[in-house]
Amino acid sequence: MLARLFHARSLAPLLALCLAACAPAFGADAPFPPNRFAATIVPAERFEVGATLVERHGQGGTNLILIPGLASGAWVWQSAVRRFAAEYSVYVLTFPGFDGRPAVSGAGMAAAQQSVLELILSRKLARPVLVGPALGGTMAIALAAQHGALIGGVVSVDGLPVMPGTEEWHPAQRGAMTGSITGQVHSPTTSMFAAQQQQYMRGTGVIDMARADELARLSARSDPQAVTRYMAEAISLDLRDALPAISAPVLVISPYFQLDAEQLRMTEQAKSAYYRALMQGTPN
């Protein structure tokens, strides 16, 4: 379901890319136990920008930068890489603390966004399209608002300028919630975090329960404290006032699954309208 479509013809070929991003196939370069969803595609090039790992696939004229969702890595993009590497230059990012990458103290969304900007500038990427699910989509929207001349387009799966359900919060409420999350005395232990990931995958993360536990073990590779920091920072954001500054076309996809919707008591049409309202002010 398309929640909001801007310049549809220019972004339509990328719709399948985002849908592929919703079907994880995890992987990392650390020595983890075998997993049938592990990434197997060898990149043409692997390098770092700051503390962010970048894997390049293909060498087509159009550049795609694939930004991870929370506790994710190159794993989520395997189907997309197979489909698009022959035609595009595909840059797959893994942030510090995600998917077995070492966490960097104090580094959160700002540092991650800076690494995307540095990638664009250092590689002289001409107006790349930024693609991301959830957290990655929110970062893509932020970058398009802040650096519009450098961005060729945004495709976001479930990533919005403000966390759904917090759109009426005052700045003080956001600050208090962020402080509450980051100020917890004890971060989740590795076993607690793994259990949380399993609960998420079984309840919300995937439709196919035959995949849930294996995918949970892969998302549990991420550093619990880093994931908590990114989550808190995402809740603190409200980018709606910056939306008019975006000059690139933006496509936001609102995933919809009937059983989840029955629990939320929201129809497909209502969810679409809700997402459109949160994106109001985007000019293209």
NUMIGU-810592 format. One record per atom (N, C-alpha, C): residue in three letters; x, y, z. Coordinates in steps of 0.05 Angstrom, whole numbers, padded with zeros to 5 digits, always signed. Layout:
ALAXYZ/...
***
This chain:
MET+00017-00024+00000/MET+00000+00000+00000/MET+00017+00025+00000/LEU+00011+00044-00017/LEU+00026+00068-00018/LEU+00012+00089+00000/ALA+00027+00097+00020/ALA+00015+00117+00039/ALA+00017+00145+00027/ARG+00039+00150+00012/ARG+00042+00176+00000/ARG+00060+00173-00024/LEU+00052+00184-00047/LEU+00067+00180-00071/LEU+00073+00207-00084/PHE+00099+00213-00087/PHE+00108+00238-00099/PHE+00125+00232-00124/HIS+00118+00245-00146/HIS+00133+00239-00171/HIS+00134+00209-00176/ALA+00112+00197-00177/ALA+00110+00168-00178/ALA+00127+00155-00200/ARG+00126+00168-00224/ARG+00140+00155-00246/ARG+00170+00153-00241/SER+00182+00173-00228/SER+00211+00172-00224/SER+00219+00152-00203/LEU+00200+00144-00185/LEU+00207+00126-00163/LEU+00194+00099-00166/ALA+00177+00096-00185/ALA+00163+00070-00188/ALA+00181+00046-00190/PRO+00203+00048-00205/PRO+00221+00024-00207/PRO+00232+00015-00180/LEU+00232+00034-00160/LEU+00244+00027-00134/LEU+00224+00016-00115/LEU+00199+00015-00122/LEU+00179+00003-00104/LEU+00185-00026-00097/ALA+00193-00041-00117/ALA+00200-00069-00112/ALA+00224-00071-00093/LEU+00242-00052-00095/LEU+00265-00052-00077/LEU+00257-00050-00048/CYS+00238-00032-00042/CYS+00229-00029-00015/CYS+00214-00054-00005/LEU+00198-00065-00023/LEU+00183-00089-00015/LEU+00202-00112-00009/ALA+00224-00113-00024/ALA+00244-00133-00018/ALA+00257-00129+00009/ALA+00259-00103+00017/ALA+00271-00097+00042/ALA+00255-00107+00066/CYS+00229-00112+00061/CYS+00212-00122+00082/CYS+00214-00152+00086/ALA+00231-00165+00070/ALA+00234-00194+00073/ALA+00263-00200+00080/PRO+00271-00199+00106/PRO+00299-00201+00114/PRO+00313-00226+00105/ALA+00339-00223+00100/ALA+00357-00246+00095/ALA+00383-00238+00107/PHE+00386-00244+00133/PHE+00407-00232+00149/PHE+00435-00243+00142/GLY+00456-00226+00150/GLY+00483-00235+00147/GLY+00502-00215+00160/ALA+00527-00223+00165/ALA+00548-00206+00176/ALA+00574-00220+00171/ASP+00596-00205+00175/ASP+00622-00217+00169/ASP+00634-00228+00195/ALA+00621-00227+00218/ALA+00631-00239+00242/ALA+00625-00269+00242/PRO+00640-00285+00258/PRO+00637-00314+00258/PRO+00613-00323+00274/PHE+00590-00320+00264/PHE+00565-00327+00277/PHE+00557-00356+00269/PRO+00540-00369+00284/PRO+00530-00395+00277/PRO+00516-00395+00250/PRO+00516-00417+00235/PRO+00503-00418+00209/PRO+00473-00411+00211/ASN+00464-00398+00191/ASN+00436-00389+00190/ASN+00427-00389+00161/ARG+00404-00400+00155/ARG+00395-00402+00127/ARG+00389-00375+00115/PHE+00386-00354+00131/PHE+00380-00328+00120/PHE+00405-00310+00119/ALA+00428-00321+00125/ALA+00453-00306+00124/ALA+00459-00295+00096/ALA+00471-00272+00095/ALA+00478-00260+00069/ALA+00500-00277+00056/THR+00498-00281+00030/THR+00518-00296+00015/THR+00530-00281-00008/ILE+00519-00258-00015/ILE+00529-00243-00038/ILE+00555-00229-00030/VAL+00576-00233-00045/VAL+00601-00220-00040/VAL+00601-00192-00054/PRO+00606-00171-00038/PRO+00605-00144-00051/PRO+00629-00140-00069/ALA+00625-00122-00088/ALA+00648-00114-00106/ALA+00669-00099-00090/GLU+00660-00085-00069/GLU+00678-00069-00053/GLU+00667-00066-00025/ARG+00685-00066-00006/ARG+00677-00062+00022/ARG+00696-00042+00035/PHE+00685-00022+00048/PHE+00701-00001+00060/PHE+00686+00012+00083/GLU+00699+00029+00098/GLU+00686+00043+00120/GLU+00685+00073+00115/VAL+00663+00085+00124/VAL+00661+00114+00125/VAL+00655+00121+00154/GLY+00675+00132+00167/GLY+00673+00135+00196/GLY+00672+00107+00208/ALA+00652+00102+00224/ALA+00649+00075+00236/ALA+00628+00059+00222/THR+00618+00069+00199/THR+00597+00055+00184/THR+00610+00037+00163/LEU+00601+00012+00161/LEU+00610-00006+00141/LEU+00594-00001+00115/VAL+00607+00001+00093/VAL+00594+00004+00067/VAL+00602-00019+00049/GLU+00582-00032+00037/GLU+00587-00053+00017/GLU+00574-00045-00009/ARG+00591-00043-00030/ARG+00581-00035-00056/ARG+00576-00060-00074/HIS+00553-00060-00087/HIS+00546-00080-00106/HIS+00539-00066-00132/GLY+00550-00077-00155/GLY+00543-00065-00181/GLY+00557-00039-00186/GLN+00554-00030-00211/GLN+00567-00005-00219/GLN+00550+00010-00239/GLY+00524+00009-00236/GLY+00506+00023-00254/GLY+00507+00053-00250/GLY+00494+00068-00267/GLY+00496+00097-00266/GLY+00480+00110-00243/THR+00458+00098-00236/THR+00442+00109-00214/THR+00451+00097-00188/ASN+00455+00114-00167/ASN+00465+00105-00141/ASN+00442+00101-00122/LEU+00441+00078-00109/LEU+00422+00072-00087/LEU+00438+00069-00061/ILE+00429+00083-00041/ILE+00441+00080-00014/ILE+00420+00067+00004/LEU+00426+00043+00013/LEU+00407+00027+00029/LEU+00414+00030+00059/ILE+00396+00044+00073/ILE+00401+00051+00101/ILE+00386+00032+00119/PRO+00400+00020+00139/PRO+00387-00001+00155/PRO+00365+00009+00174/GLY+00347-00009+00180/GLY+00328-00005+00202/GLY+00342-00011+00228/LEU+00327-00009+00250/LEU+00338-00014+00277/LEU+00347-00043+00280/ALA+00371-00046+00290/ALA+00383-00072+00296/ALA+00386-00088+00270/SER+00392-00075+00248/SER+00394-00088+00222/SER+00421-00084+00210/GLY+00425-00097+00187/GLY+00450-00094+00173/GLY+00446-00101+00144/ALA+00467-00111+00131/ALA+00465-00118+00102/ALA+00445-00140+00097/TRP+00439-00155+00118/TRP+00420-00178+00116/TRP+00393-00171+00103/VAL+00383-00148+00108/VAL+00355-00142+00099/VAL+00354-00137+00069/TRP+00377-00134+00056/TRP+00377-00125+00028/TRP+00386-00146+00008/GLN+00388-00172+00016/GLN+00398-00192-00003/GLN+00381-00194-00028/SER+00355-00195-00025/SER+00338-00197-00049/SER+00340-00172-00066/ALA+00342-00149-00053/ALA+00345-00124-00068/ALA+00371-00123-00083/VAL+00393-00132-00071/VAL+00419-00132-00084/VAL+00418-00150-00109/ARG+00406-00173-00106/ARG+00404-00192-00129/ARG+00389-00179-00152/ARG+00369-00164-00145/ARG+00351-00153-00166/ARG+00363-00128-00179/PHE+00377-00111-00163/PHE+00384-00085-00173/PHE+00413-00081-00179/ALA+00431-00098-00170/ALA+00460-00094-00174/ALA+00468-00093-00203/ALA+00453-00107-00220/ALA+00460-00107-00249/ALA+00455-00081-00262/GLU+00437-00065-00251/GLU+00429-00040-00263/GLU+00438-00015-00248/TYR+00441-00017-00222/TYR+00448+00006-00205/TYR+00474+00001-00190/SER+00485+00023-00179/SER+00507+00020-00160/SER+00493+00021-00132/VAL+00495-00001-00118/VAL+00480-00005-00093/VAL+00500-00004-00070/TYR+00495+00015-00052/TYR+00512+00018-00028/TYR+00496+00009-00004/VAL+00505-00013+00009/VAL+00491-00024+00032/VAL+00506-00016+00057/LEU+00492-00003+00076/LEU+00505+00008+00100/LEU+00498-00010+00124/THR+00518-00012+00142/THR+00514-00023+00169/THR+00526-00004+00189/PHE+00509+00006+00207/PHE+00518+00026+00227/PHE+00533+00012+00250/PRO+00549+00027+00264/PRO+00563+00016+00288/PRO+00542+00006+00309/GLY+00547-00017+00320/GLY+00529-00029+00339/GLY+00508-00047+00327/PHE+00505-00047+00300/PHE+00486-00063+00287/PHE+00499-00088+00275/ASP+00485-00110+00276/ASP+00493-00135+00262/ASP+00522-00143+00267/GLY+00530-00142+00292/GLY+00557-00150+00299/GLY+00579-00129+00297/ARG+00572-00106+00286/ARG+00592-00084+00284/ARG+00597-00073+00312/PRO+00622-00066+00318/PRO+00628-00055+00345/PRO+00613-00029+00349/ALA+00601-00026+00372/ALA+00588-00001+00379/ALA+00609+00021+00385/VAL+00601+00046+00380/VAL+00619+00069+00385/VAL+00605+00086+00406/SER+00618+00090+00429/SER+00606+00105+00451/SER+00599+00133+00442/GLY+00574+00141+00447/GLY+00565+00167+00441/GLY+00555+00171+00412/ALA+00559+00151+00395/ALA+00551+00153+00367/ALA+00523+00143+00363/GLY+00506+00160+00352/GLY+00478+00153+00347/GLY+00469+00162+00320/MET+00445+00172+00318/MET+00433+00178+00292/MET+00449+00201+00278/ALA+00458+00221+00293/ALA+00472+00243+00280/ALA+00498+00233+00267/ALA+00512+00216+00281/ALA+00537+00205+00269/ALA+00531+00187+00245/ALA+00509+00172+00247/ALA+00501+00154+00225/ALA+00494+00171+00200/GLN+00478+00192+00204/GLN+00471+00209+00182/GLN+00495+00223+00170/GLN+00514+00231+00187/GLN+00539+00243+00177/GLN+00554+00224+00160/SER+00554+00198+00167/SER+00569+00179+00150/SER+00556+00176+00123/VAL+00529+00178+00121/VAL+00516+00177+00095/VAL+00524+00201+00079/LEU+00524+00225+00091/LEU+00532+00249+00077/LEU+00561+00247+00068/GLU+00579+00237+00085/GLU+00607+00234+00077/GLU+00610+00214+00054/LEU+00594+00193+00054/LEU+00595+00174+00032/LEU+00588+00188+00005/ILE+00566+00204+00006/ILE+00558+00218-00018/ILE+00580+00237-00028/LEU+00591+00252-00010/LEU+00611+00272-00017/LEU+00638+00259-00026/SER+00647+00240-00010/SER+00673+00228-00016/SER+00673+00212-00042/ARG+00651+00199-00048/ARG+00649+00183-00072/ARG+00637+00199-00095/LYS+00630+00224-00090/LYS+00618+00241-00111/LYS+00594+00228-00124/LEU+00577+00218-00107/LEU+00553+00205-00117/LEU+00532+00225-00125/ALA+00524+00224-00150/ALA+00506+00244-00161/ALA+00477+00238-00153/ARG+00467+00254-00135/ARG+00439+00253-00127/ARG+00429+00224-00123/PRO+00440+00210-00104/PRO+00432+00182-00099/PRO+00403+00181-00088/VAL+00391+00159-00091/VAL+00365+00153-00079/VAL+00370+00139-00053/LEU+00359+00150-00031/LEU+00362+00138-00004/LEU+00338+00120+00001/VAL+00344+00096+00010/VAL+00323+00076+00014/VAL+00326+00065+00042/GLY+00304+00063+00057/GLY+00307+00051+00084/GLY+00280+00044+00096/PRO+00280+00023+00113/PRO+00256+00016+00128/PRO+00257+00028+00156/ALA+00235+00038+00165/ALA+00232+00048+00193/ALA+00253+00069+00200/LEU+00272+00063+00218/LEU+00293+00081+00225/LEU+00308+00091+00201/GLY+00314+00073+00182/GLY+00329+00081+00158/GLY+00313+00101+00141/GLY+00287+00097+00140/GLY+00270+00115+00125/GLY+00268+00143+00138/THR+00267+00143+00164/THR+00267+00168+00179/THR+00293+00184+00174/MET+00316+00169+00174/MET+00341+00182+00169/MET+00342+00193+00140/ALA+00331+00178+00121/ALA+00330+00187+00094/ALA+00314+00213+00091/ILE+00292+00214+00105/ILE+00276+00239+00104/ILE+00291+00262+00116/ALA+00305+00257+00139/ALA+00321+00278+00151/ALA+00343+00288+00133/LEU+00357+00270+00120/LEU+00378+00278+00102/LEU+00368+00294+00078/ALA+00345+00286+00067/ALA+00333+00300+00045/ALA+00324+00328+00053/ALA+00316+00331+00078/ALA+00308+00358+00087/ALA+00332+00376+00092/GLN+00354+00364+00101/GLN+00377+00380+00108/GLN+00396+00385+00084/HIS+00396+00366+00065/HIS+00416+00368+00043/HIS+00402+00362+00017/GLY+00380+00377+00012/GLY+00363+00371-00011/GLY+00377+00371-00038/ALA+00397+00388-00042/ALA+00411+00389-00068/ALA+00427+00365-00074/LEU+00433+00349-00053/LEU+00450+00325-00057/LEU+00434+00300-00061/ILE+00408+00300-00055/ILE+00392+00276-00054/ILE+00374+00275-00079/GLY+00373+00251-00092/GLY+00357+00248-00115/GLY+00329+00237-00110/GLY+00325+00225-00087/GLY+00299+00214-00080/GLY+00300+00199-00054/VAL+00277+00194-00043/VAL+00274+00179-00018/VAL+00252+00158-00021/VAL+00259+00134-00013/VAL+00239+00113-00012/VAL+00240+00102+00017/SER+00218+00104+00031/SER+00216+00097+00059/SER+00194+00076+00064/VAL+00202+00054+00077/VAL+00182+00034+00085/VAL+00176+00038+00115/ASP+00154+00051+00121/ASP+00145+00054+00149/ASP+00162+00074+00165/GLY+00180+00088+00151/GLY+00196+00109+00165/GLY+00183+00136+00161/LEU+00178+00150+00182/LEU+00163+00175+00182/LEU+00178+00197+00196/PRO+00169+00222+00192/PRO+00184+00245+00205/PRO+00180+00247+00235/VAL+00160+00232+00245/VAL+00155+00232+00274/VAL+00145+00204+00281/MET+00152+00194+00304/MET+00144+00168+00313/MET+00113+00167+00315/PRO+00100+00148+00301/PRO+00071+00146+00303/PRO+00062+00144+00332/GLY+00042+00159+00339/GLY+00032+00159+00367/GLY+00043+00181+00384/THR+00065+00194+00374/THR+00077+00216+00390/THR+00073+00243+00376/GLU+00057+00244+00355/GLU+00056+00269+00339/GLU+00045+00292+00355/GLU+00030+00287+00377/GLU+00020+00309+00393/GLU+00036+00315+00417/TRP+00058+00302+00421/TRP+00076+00307+00444/TRP+00089+00334+00441/HIS+00093+00347+00464/HIS+00109+00371+00466/HIS+00138+00364+00468/PRO+00156+00383+00461/PRO+00185+00377+00463/PRO+00193+00367+00491/ALA+00181+00378+00512/ALA+00188+00369+00539/ALA+00181+00339+00543/GLN+00159+00331+00531/GLN+00151+00303+00534/GLN+00171+00285+00519/ARG+00180+00294+00496/ARG+00199+00278+00481/ARG+00225+00276+00496/GLY+00234+00298+00508/GLY+00258+00298+00523/GLY+00256+00279+00547/ALA+00234+00280+00560/ALA+00230+00263+00584/ALA+00230+00233+00576/MET+00217+00226+00554/MET+00217+00199+00546/MET+00244+00189+00537/THR+00258+00206+00522/THR+00286+00199+00514/THR+00304+00195+00538/GLY+00302+00213+00557/GLY+00318+00210+00582/GLY+00311+00185+00597/SER+00285+00178+00597/SER+00277+00155+00612/SER+00289+00129+00599/ILE+00289+00129+00572/ILE+00300+00105+00558/ILE+00330+00103+00562/THR+00344+00125+00556/THR+00373+00124+00557/THR+00384+00124+00586/GLY+00368+00133+00605/GLY+00377+00135+00632/GLY+00372+00110+00649/GLN+00363+00089+00636/GLN+00359+00064+00650/GLN+00385+00054+00662/VAL+00384+00046+00687/VAL+00408+00038+00701/VAL+00421+00014+00688/HIS+00405-00005+00679/HIS+00415-00029+00667/HIS+00405-00032+00638/SER+00423-00034+00619/SER+00415-00041+00592/SER+00408-00070+00591/PRO+00393-00079+00571/PRO+00386-00107+00569/PRO+00412-00124+00567/THR+00412-00147+00580/THR+00434-00165+00577/THR+00431-00178+00549/THR+00452-00192+00541/THR+00451-00205+00515/THR+00428-00225+00513/SER+00424-00240+00534/SER+00402-00260+00534/SER+00375-00246+00534/MET+00372-00225+00550/MET+00347-00210+00550/MET+00341-00198+00523/PHE+00362-00186+00510/PHE+00358-00174+00484/PHE+00350-00195+00463/ALA+00363-00219+00465/ALA+00356-00240+00446/ALA+00326-00248+00450/ALA+00317-00249+00475/ALA+00290-00256+00481/ALA+00271-00235+00470/GLN+00279-00210+00473/GLN+00262-00188+00462/GLN+00260-00190+00432/GLN+00282-00196+00418/GLN+00281-00198+00390/GLN+00263-00222+00381/GLN+00265-00243+00396/GLN+00248-00266+00389/GLN+00218-00259+00392/GLN+00212-00245+00414/GLN+00184-00236+00419/GLN+00175-00218+00397/TYR+00192-00199+00388/TYR+00185-00181+00367/TYR+00180-00195+00341/MET+00198-00213+00334/MET+00195-00227+00308/MET+00170-00245+00308/ARG+00164-00258+00330/ARG+00141-00275+00332/ARG+00115-00259+00332/GLY+00116-00234+00343/GLY+00092-00219+00346/GLY+00087-00199+00324/THR+00108-00186+00313/THR+00105-00164+00295/THR+00123-00166+00271/GLY+00148-00175+00275/GLY+00169-00172+00255/GLY+00165-00186+00229/VAL+00153-00210+00230/VAL+00150-00226+00206/VAL+00122-00239+00205/ILE+00113-00246+00182/ILE+00087-00259+00179/ILE+00091-00289+00180/ASP+00113-00299+00169/ASP+00119-00328+00168/ASP+00132-00336+00194/MET+00118-00350+00211/MET+00129-00359+00237/MET+00151-00379+00234/ALA+00154-00392+00211/ALA+00176-00411+00207/ALA+00202-00396+00205/ARG+00201-00370+00201/ARG+00226-00355+00199/ARG+00232-00339+00224/ALA+00213-00336+00241/ALA+00215-00317+00263/ALA+00240-00321+00281/ASP+00244-00346+00291/ASP+00265-00351+00310/ASP+00293-00347+00298/GLU+00296-00356+00273/GLU+00322-00353+00260/GLU+00328-00323+00255/LEU+00308-00308+00246/LEU+00313-00280+00242/LEU+00318-00266+00268/ALA+00305-00274+00289/ALA+00309-00262+00316/ALA+00338-00266+00324/ARG+00349-00290+00320/ARG+00377-00295+00327/ARG+00396-00277+00311/LEU+00388-00270+00287/LEU+00405-00253+00271/LEU+00403-00224+00280/SER+00379-00214+00285/SER+00376-00187+00295/SER+00389-00183+00322/ALA+00390-00205+00338/ALA+00402-00204+00364/ALA+00433-00201+00363/ARG+00445-00202+00340/ARG+00473-00196+00337/ARG+00480-00167+00344/SER+00460-00150+00343/SER+00465-00121+00348/SER+00470-00116+00377/ASP+00483-00094+00383/ASP+00490-00087+00410/ASP+00466-00075+00424/PRO+00457-00086+00447/PRO+00432-00076+00460/PRO+00433-00047+00467/GLN+00456-00038+00477/GLN+00458-00010+00486/GLN+00456+00009+00462/ALA+00469+00001+00440/ALA+00468+00018+00416/ALA+00439+00019+00405/VAL+00426-00003+00404/VAL+00398-00004+00395/VAL+00380+00014+00412/THR+00384+00013+00438/THR+00369+00029+00457/THR+00373+00059+00451/ARG+00398+00066+00445/ARG+00404+00094+00439/ARG+00391+00104+00414/TYR+00393+00087+00393/TYR+00380+00095+00367/TYR+00349+00097+00371/MET+00338+00079+00386/MET+00309+00080+00391/MET+00301+00105+00406/ALA+00316+00112+00426/ALA+00310+00136+00441/ALA+00312+00161+00424/GLU+00333+00162+00408/GLU+00337+00185+00390/GLU+00315+00187+00369/ALA+00306+00165+00359/ALA+00284+00165+00340/ALA+00258+00177+00352/ILE+00253+00169+00377/ILE+00229+00179+00391/ILE+00231+00209+00396/SER+00256+00219+00399/SER+00260+00248+00405/SER+00255+00265+00381/LEU+00253+00254+00357/LEU+00252+00270+00332/LEU+00224+00278+00325/ASP+00221+00302+00314/ASP+00197+00311+00301/ASP+00207+00328+00278/LEU+00207+00317+00254/LEU+00218+00330+00230/LEU+00197+00343+00213/ARG+00173+00345+00223/ARG+00151+00354+00205/ARG+00155+00383+00196/ASP+00166+00400+00213/ASP+00170+00428+00205/ASP+00191+00430+00182/ALA+00208+00410+00179/ALA+00229+00410+00159/ALA+00220+00399+00132/LEU+00197+00386+00131/LEU+00188+00373+00107/LEU+00186+00392+00083/PRO+00177+00417+00086/PRO+00176+00434+00062/PRO+00203+00440+00049/ALA+00225+00434+00063/ALA+00252+00439+00052/ALA+00260+00416+00033/ILE+00246+00394+00032/ILE+00253+00372+00015/ILE+00247+00379-00014/SER+00267+00376-00031/SER+00262+00381-00060/SER+00261+00355-00076/ALA+00271+00333-00065/ALA+00271+00308-00080/ALA+00244+00294-00078/PRO+00237+00277-00097/PRO+00212+00262-00095/PRO+00214+00242-00072/VAL+00192+00238-00058/VAL+00191+00220-00035/VAL+00169+00200-00038/LEU+00175+00175-00033/LEU+00155+00154-00033/LEU+00155+00141-00005/VAL+00132+00141+00008/VAL+00130+00127+00034/VAL+00110+00104+00031/ILE+00119+00081+00040/ILE+00103+00056+00038/ILE+00094+00049+00066/SER+00068+00045+00069/SER+00056+00037+00094/SER+00049+00007+00093/PRO+00065-00010+00105/PRO+00058-00039+00104/PRO+00031-00044+00119/TYR+00016-00063+00109/TYR-00010-00068+00121/TYR-00014-00099+00121/PHE-00020-00109+00145/PHE-00026-00138+00148/PHE-00052-00139+00164/GLN-00071-00154+00153/GLN-00098-00153+00164/GLN-00100-00161+00193/LEU-00085-00182+00202/LEU-00087-00191+00229/LEU-00076-00170+00249/ASP-00054-00157+00241/ASP-00044-00135+00257/ASP-00063-00112+00259/ALA-00075-00106+00236/ALA-00094-00084+00235/ALA-00118-00088+00252/GLU-00127-00113+00255/GLU-00150-00119+00272/GLU-00143-00113+00301/GLN-00118-00118+00309/GLN-00110-00111+00336/GLN-00108-00081+00340/LEU-00100-00067+00320/LEU-00097-00038+00321/LEU-00124-00024+00316/ARG-00143-00039+00306/ARG-00169-00028+00299/ARG-00166-00005+00279/MET-00150-00009+00258/MET-00145+00011+00238/MET-00147-00003+00211/THR-00164+00008+00193/THR-00166-00003+00166/THR-00143+00006+00149/GLU-00140-00007+00126/GLU-00119+00001+00108/GLU-00122+00030+00100/GLN-00146+00038+00094/GLN-00151+00066+00086/GLN-00145+00085+00108/ALA-00152+00078+00133/ALA-00146+00096+00155/ALA-00116+00099+00160/LYS-00102+00076+00158/LYS-00073+00078+00162/LYS-00060+00095+00140/SER-00069+00091+00115/SER-00059+00108+00093/SER-00063+00137+00098/ALA-00087+00144+00107/ALA-00094+00172+00112/ALA-00077+00183+00135/TYR-00072+00166+00155/TYR-00056+00174+00178/TYR-00027+00181+00170/TYR-00016+00164+00153/TYR+00011+00168+00143/TYR+00012+00193+00126/ARG-00008+00198+00109/ARG-00009+00222+00093/ARG-00009+00247+00111/ALA-00024+00246+00132/ALA-00025+00269+00150/ALA+00002+00274+00163/LEU+00017+00253+00170/LEU+00043+00257+00183/LEU+00063+00268+00162/MET+00059+00263+00137/MET+00077+00272+00116/MET+00068+00299+00104/GLN+00047+00311+00114/GLN+00036+00335+00103/GLN+00057+00357+00104/GLY+00060+00371+00081/GLY+00080+00392+00079/GLY+00103+00385+00061/THR+00105+00359+00054/THR+00125+00351+00034/THR+00117+00361+00007/PRO+00133+00377-00007/PRO+00124+00390-00031/PRO+00123+00372-00056/ASN+00139+00350-00057/ASN+00141+00334-00081/ASN+00131+00306-00077/
***
